[in-house]
Amino acid sequence: MVAKDLKNFSSPVFPFTAIVGQEEMKLALQLNVIDPKIGGVMIMGDRGTGKSTTIRAIADLLPEIEVVKDDPFNSHKSDLDLMGNEVKQAIQNGETIETELIKIPMVDLPLGATEDRVCGTIDIEKALTDGVKAFEPGLLAKANRGLLYVDEVNLLDDHLVDILLDSAASGWNTVEREGISIRHPARFVLVGSGNPEEGELRPQLLDRFGMHAEIRTVKDPLLRVKVVEERTSFDQTPQVWLDNYAEQQQELRDRIVTAQNLLPTVELDYDLRIKISEVCSRLDVDGLRGDIVTNRAAKAHAAYHNRTKVTLEDISAIITLCLRHRLRKDPLEAIDSGDKVSKVFKEVFEIEE
């Protein structure tokens, strides 16, 4: 009872629709929520620019999901790709499954986390003495069907980043120890953030993130004052803010759900797909991940705007986000390759300046 009461008294979250500016980051997050297969988003920017606030706000905005009660993996009651083995077996045995509604899980990965904390551990002693697979779930289990946020991802151990990216791409986490193997669903939107001054992520890891958003500190004094005043006002009277933005929050929530349902019907013409691949080819992007992510993101953007056909505007809005971090770079060159992507996009799609 106490745990449930504590859940209800969680601290108020700044409304997503009230966040000023940072359009690139907000768009990337929304598209990843519409289609988690885009592969997550890496947000690089200055300290104190609202990265964490925005990520918590999108998690808070999303509608509740139905999960199997008391299940450590937030299992879906009917989708096999989103349920743990115990739930699968219970369904096969014809047992009735109790469900409950929960807020979309938002898991913070602490910088000092160990592999066991992230992936979960197998109790070998129990396995050997009792003959049962005793599994202690980790953060990946908690994050299933939700968001996993890694602040300062560029300071995280490369090996852990690799595990996170593998799980995010495959939707499964496998833990193996002493010949015992346990596999559970781990489908989540991976969001990493970092400050470029503290070092870049290795190119092969950076490439695995679907999108790369860059945010800068607001320079306009009037806008800065507005942001400071709004944050101060929210901290003093959070409920008033939540009430004022309730309608806008609900509108955006409905829009995202509509887009998720529309997504499977969205079409991308062959000609446009050829041109997207031509842009990737001209930019000398390694591999085909860039082509795949750009196609996915363009469809998600079309669905977000309630269209079933991808237009040039959709591709224009997302192509820089999808490709800027995949360009082969001179080590001395800064990551801002957005201008290069934009220039080649305009040439290939024959858009006049």
Buried (B, 14 or more C-beta within 10 A) or exposed (E): EEEEEEEEEEEEBBBBBBBEBBEBBBBBBBBBBBBBBBBBBBBBBBEEBBBBBBBBBBBBBBEEBEBBEEBBBBBBBEEEEBBBBBBEEBBEEEEEBEBEEBBBBBBBBEEEBEBEBBBBBBBEEEBEEEEEBBBEBBBBBBBBBBBBBBBBBBEBEEEBBBBBBBBBBEBBBEBEEEEBEBEBBBBBBBBBBBBBEEEBBEBEBBBBBBBBBBBEEBEEEEEEEBBEEBBEEBEEEBEEBBEBBEEBBEEBBEBBBBBBEBBEEBEBEEEBBEBBBBBBEBBEBEEEBBBBBBBBBBBBBBBBBEBEEBBEEBBBBBBBBBBBBBBEEEEEEEBEBBEBBBEBBBEBBEEEE
